[in-house]
Amino acid sequence: MQEGDRIILCNAEPHWIRAKIYSQYDPDANENNLAYLESKILGKNVAVFIAGDLHHYRRHAAADGTQKITAGGGGAFLHPTHGQDVDTLMEEDKHRAVKRTFDLKKSFPDPTTSWWLCWRNLLFPYYNPTFGIVTAILYVLTSWAVLAPIERLGIHKIGLAAETTLRTALSSPVAAFWGAAMFFGFVLFTDTYSKLYRWIMGPIHGLIHVIGTFFVGWGAAYLCVSVLGLTFMDIPQLLLSGGLIFIGGYVIGSIIMGLYLLVSLNVFGRHSNEAFSSLKIPDWKNFLKLRIDANDDLTIFPIGIRRVARHWQERPAGATGPELVPDDPKAPPPELIEPPIPLQCPTT
């Protein structure tokens, strides 16, 4: 490396994003394995930082032209570009003895589109058909552990039904165990970085599932005994109630999880990974094309694909290129996410 050389540094993860989001909760959250290389060896010669890991495109730039680009567009699912305060990044430049500000210049998809995509979590059971099996089993086991005698209490006696269920659960170690296991299981699922968020939203999430179990179990028992005339605690009633609770737990449990992820990200900026991995969005792919010309000037071309092809066909006979080509009229061709980015970084 010669004096004045400009460097493109490729990182496995965008540590500048993680530092902005998580350092306030955990000083070790920003573990940058290239920190020594960046600060002691390469220094101010780094003109462009490129990282993947987050499955979207997001570019920050400083006034001196230094670029920090997240381009993980080859990931299996899309990551959000909203919900996290990363519009401005502050960085102390020890080589220049100044603090630099990196401003967000472009996101793909844009934050508004990302915010609307998160609303798909309202269809959580559709996108995640196997998840409901987990909540269905939990709802059945918890309801069977309690077996409160509320099968003849209508909706107008909801207070008595709730009191009877609580008393029954507290008087049975098995019932108390399953109720606590469900509650704390969802608490532990909560975003781990913010302790305040975990101990506020975690209990709320867990309590909503416990309440959901109460209503599903109560409804199943009332339908089997008061409507269908089955005898409470007989095998037919237990089996039919169990089946109804399983179905109710599958649907209600999945809907509650989807609502939790939607609120967590769109309101509080938490659970970005879970809220979008659950949607399995294959679109908004991106990659970078870098051109270094004869004058050693760098131009970055960020290329995006808004919708990937769902159908493919073999390439025409005699044609060259990939063996499979898109056969999907809804899939647009690749496009520039933003105008080409010329390197405008000082060399001394």
N, C-alpha and C positions, 0 to 999 in steps of 0.2 A: 504494500500500500504506500502510495506516494503522498507527499504533503499536498493538501488541497483536493485529494480524491473525494468524490461523493459516493455515498454508500446506500444501497437498498438493503435494509435489514428485515429479514422474514422471521417472524415470531410464531410459535405454535398457538399462542393465545394473545388476545388484545389486552395486555396487562394494564394499559392506560384506562380501559373501560372498567375493569375489575377494581382498580384502585379507586376510581371515582365512586363506584357504587358501594363497595364493601369495606373500605378501610376504616370508616367510622365505626364499624361493628367489630372488626377483627384486623389488627395490625398485620397479621400474617396472611391475610386473604390475597394480597398482591405479591405472590411469590414469583418474581421474575428471574428465571434462570439465566437470562442474558444481562442482568443488571451490571455485573462487573465488566463485561465486554462493552456494554454501551457507555458506561461512565468512565472507565479507565483506559480503554484501548481505542474505541472508535470515536467517542466524544462527539464534537460538533460536526463531524464529517457525515453523520447519518442524515440523509436528506429525506428518505421515505421509510416509514415503518409499515409493514404489511403483515397482517395476521388473519387467521381463519377462526375456527372453533365456533364462533357465533354465526349462525346460518342466515346471514343477511349482508347487505352492503351499507357501510356507514363510513363517511370520510370527514375527518377533522383536519384543519389546517391552521398553522400559525402565521403571523404577519410576515415572517422571514421566508415563507414558502415551504417550510417543512410539513410533510404530510403524514398523517396517521390514518391508515385505511384498514378497516375490517372487511374482508371479502371472503366469507365462508359460504359462498353460494352453492357449493357442491354438496352441502349436507343433506341428510335424508329428509328433514322437515324444516320448515321456515321458523326462524326465531323472530320475535317482535322487535320493532324499532321504536316502540313507545313504552311509556310506563316507568322509564328510568331517567333520572336527571343527568343526562350526558351531553346537553347542548354545548356546554363550555367545560373544557378541561384545563386545569392549572398545573403547570409543571415548572419546577425549579431547574434552570439550566446552570449547572455549576461552572461550565466552561466559559459562559458569557457573563456569569455573575448577575443574571437577571432571571426573572420569572416570566415564562412564556405562557400565552393563552392560546389554546387550540379551540377554534370555534367549529361547530358542526356545519358542514357545507351541503351535504346531501345524504339522504337515506333512501334505500330501496328495499321494501316499499316505503312510502312516506309514512310518518307517524299516524296521520289521520286514517289512512287505509289500514294500517296495522291495528289501530284501535277498533275499527269496525270488524276486522277479521276475528278479533277475540270474542265477539258476540256469538260466534258459531258454537261456543261452549254451551249455549242453551240447548244444543242438539248433542250434548255429550253422550247419551246412550247410543245414538246413531254412529258416531265416530269411534266409540269404544265399546263395542257390543259385549266384550268379555269382562269388562270391569265390573258390571252389575252382578256378576256371579259372586264376587267377593262380598259386596254389601248384602246380597240376598242371603248368603249363608250366615253372615253376622246377625242380620235381623231375625232369622229363624231361630238360631241358637239362643239369642238373648230373650226372645219372646217365649220360647219353650222353657227357659230357665226360670222365668218369672211366673207365668201361668196365673196371672191375677184373676180373681172371680169377678170380671166386669162384663161378662158376656150378655147380660140383660140390661145394662145401663145404656140408655140412648144418649144422643148428642147433647140433650138438655141437661144431662147429669155429668158433664165433662169434669167438673170439679171433684165430684165423688170418685169418678173413674180414675183420675190422676192420683188422688190421695190413696185410694186402695192399691193401685199399682206400685206407688212409691213404698207404701208400708210393706207390701208383699216382697218387693225386691230387697229392702233393707233387712228383712227377717230371714232371708235365705242367703247363705254364703255363696252358693253357686250363682244365683241371680245377681248378687252384688258384684261378683267377679266379672261376669260377662258384660254387665253394664259399664263397669269401670274400664274393662279392656277395650270396649268399643270407644268410649269417651277419650281415653288417653292415647289410643291408637291414632285417632285423627289429630289430636294435639301434637303428637310427635311427627306427624306428616307435615306440619306447618313449617314454612320457611325458617331455617335455622339461624340466619344471620342476625335478624332483629329480634332480640329477646322480648321487647315490648310487644311486637306484632305477634310473636308466638304465644305469649301468655294472655293476649286479648282475643285474637282471632282464632287461635287454636281451640280454646274452650268453647267459643261460640259455635265453631264448626262441629266439634264433637257433640255439643248439647243439641244442636239441630238434628243430628243423626239419631240421638237417643229419643228425642221427641218424635221423629219420623217413625222409629221403631214402635213407640207407644201407639201412635195412631193406626199404623198398619196392623199391628197385633190386635188392637181393640176392634177395628173394623172387621177383621177376619173372624174373630170370636163371636161378635154380634151377629154377623151374617149367618154363620153356621148354626148358632143356637137359637137366636130370637127370630130369624127369618126362615131358615130351613128346618128348624125343629130338631136338630141333632142334640144328643146329650153331651153336656160339657164333660171333658176329660175322657170320653169314650174314644176308642181307636179311630172310628170313622171321622169324628170331629177333629181329633188331633191331626190326622193325615190331611184332611181337606183344609183345615186352618193353616197347617204348615205349608201346603202348596200355595195358598193365597198369599201368605206372608212372603214366601220366596219370590213370587211375581211382584208383589208390592215393593219388597226390598230391592229387587233388581231395578225397577223403574225409578222409585223415589230416591234410593241411594245414589244412583247415577246422576239424577237431576240435581240433587243437592251438591254433589261434587262439582258438576259443571258450573253451577251458580257460584260456588266458592271460588273457583279458579277465575271466573269472569270478574267478580268483585275484587279479588286479590290483585289482579293485574291492572284492570282499567281504573280502579279507584286508588289503590295503595301502592301500585308498582311492584308487587311481590309475585313470586312464582312464575316468572317469565318463561322458564324452561318447561315447567309442567303445563302451563296454560296453553302453550303452542305445540308442544309435542303431542298433546291430546288431540289436536286438530289434524295432524298428519298432512299438512299442506305441502304438496310437492312443487308448487310454483315459485315464482320470484327467484329463479336461479340467477347467478351472476358469476363472472370471472373477469380477470384483468388481463389486458394485452399491453405489454411494455415495449416501447420502441426506443432504442438508443441510436441516434443518427451519426453521421460522419463527424459532427462537431462535438460528440459526446453529450448532447442534450437529450434529456429523457422526456418522453411523452407517454402518459398513462391513459389508456382507453378502457373505461369501465363498461362492460357489456352485460346487459341483462336480458333475461327471458321471462316475460310476465306470466306466461302459461305454458307449461311443458306439454308436449304431445301425449295424448292418451292412447293413440293407435299408431302402429307402425307397419311398414310394408318393405319387402325386399327392394333393393335399388333396381332401377331399370336395367335390362340387359345391355351390356356394352358401356355402361356408365362407370365412372370411377368414384371413389370415396367410400364412406361407411357402407356396410352390407345392409343395414336397415335405415330407412329414411322416414320422416314423419308422414303420417297419413291422417291428419287431423286438421280440418279447416278452421277449427277454433284456436289453434296454436299459432300465435303470431311469430314472425321471424325475430331473431335477436336484434336488439337495439342498443344504442348508447344510453346509459343511465343518465349521464350528464356530458357536457362538452369535454373533449380531451383535456387532460390536465398537464400543462407543461411544467417542468421542474424550474422553479424560480428560487433556488436556495443559494446563498452566498458560498463561494468556494474558499474563502479565507476567513 
